[in-house]
Amino acid sequence: MGGVLATYTYITPLFTDRAGVPAGSRPPGPVVFGLGDLGGTAIGGRLGDRYSMAIADEHQTALNRADLA
């Protein structure tokens, strides 16, 4: 929960200071981020429930290959 709060805290200044987004356009940014976060959590949760062992095995294999490289 703290990571999401930090993201929302820092995302608005990043929009205005770094990206040059006008101040009036800021409110849709966190809304879009939140919708993406919600969708990613829902899809990731369903995929994790369905393919948890296969994904865990592939992830471990990729980590092992990275360690050997």
Secondary structure, DSSP 8 states (H G I E B T S, - for coil): -HHHHHHHHHHHHIIIIIS---GGGTTHHHHHHHHHHHHHHHHHHHHHHHHHHHHHHHHHHHHHHHHH-
